[in-house]
Amino acid sequence: MPVVHLIDAPVYVFRAYHSLPELRAPDGTPTGAAYGFANTLVKWLGEARPSHVAVTFDFSSESFRNEIEPEYKAQRGEVPDDLAPQFELCAELCHALGLPVFEREGYEADDLIATLAARLAGRAACVVVSSDKDLAQLVREDGSVVLFDLARGVSRDADGVRQKFGVDPAQIPDWLGLVGDAVDNLPGVPGVGPVGASAALRAFGRIEEIPADPAAWQALRIRGAGRLAALIDAHRERALRTRELATLVRDVPGLRADLGRLRWRGARRGELEDLFGRLGWGRIAERVPQWAPERG
């Protein structure tokens, strides 16, 4: 089967924005985040040499999750004025590199990755390129979906997810429900950390199956079992709500997983050189590993 690389673009755009100094094109357009993203993509294309790729973006700073929980990602505030226009620039960059771009109103990039992975099942293996821990829920026991952290160069299969989080991939939403996620402003259960959450889920499976009676925990030899039981029971509804928000959508409407469209044939030389020339990035083009055949 072909291997499709599914790239979580917002992770790498934000990382570039926060790690690089302010840069501007000759016409004054801010380009720091886009420049870092371009370097990341070109370097990755040269190392991975993918045959099939999809790059996913958030449609906006809000999704259907904000209707469920208005405070979802609220701590991030508005996208900085010098970053907002760079997302469009990053999408233009992907197109010039010959990489198909996906976004859908009301959904996040992670939901698009989850849907593409689900619809490619049985036809392709998938490498999810991201450092977001919520995407670990997509990893499959048969190895057909793995998670690759590009910054660290670390790939995790199902055993790798268990090693890192202490739970099965399918239990990641429950684990986040108990632990929370500060990055997305998702509260967990106060006083329950990763170790306690992993122990409880290994023993009982899901949040709603964790017993409130400490006596049911006695045979498990979990340290502070009585305290954990009480804390989880007192905040169970909050944990279930967080789990709902952390669960990725695997059936985004209208999203097609066409292997022909996902095939990477190389960068579009004229389009890319025009873009890089406009932005003052001439030397990046020298590192592009593959060019698409010229159209006759």
Secondary structure by P-SEA (a helix, b strand, c coil): cbbbbbbbcaaaaaaaaacccccccccccccaaaaaaaaaaaaaaaacccccbbbbbccccccccccccccccccccccccccaaaaaaaaaaaaaacbbbbbbccccaaaaaaaaaaaacccbbbbbccccccccccccccccbbbbcccccccccaaaaaaaccccccaaaaaaaaaccccccccccccccaaaaaaaaacccccccccccccccccccccaaaaaaaaaaaaaaaaaaaaaaacccccccccccccccccccccaaaaaaaaaaaacaaaaaaaccccccccc
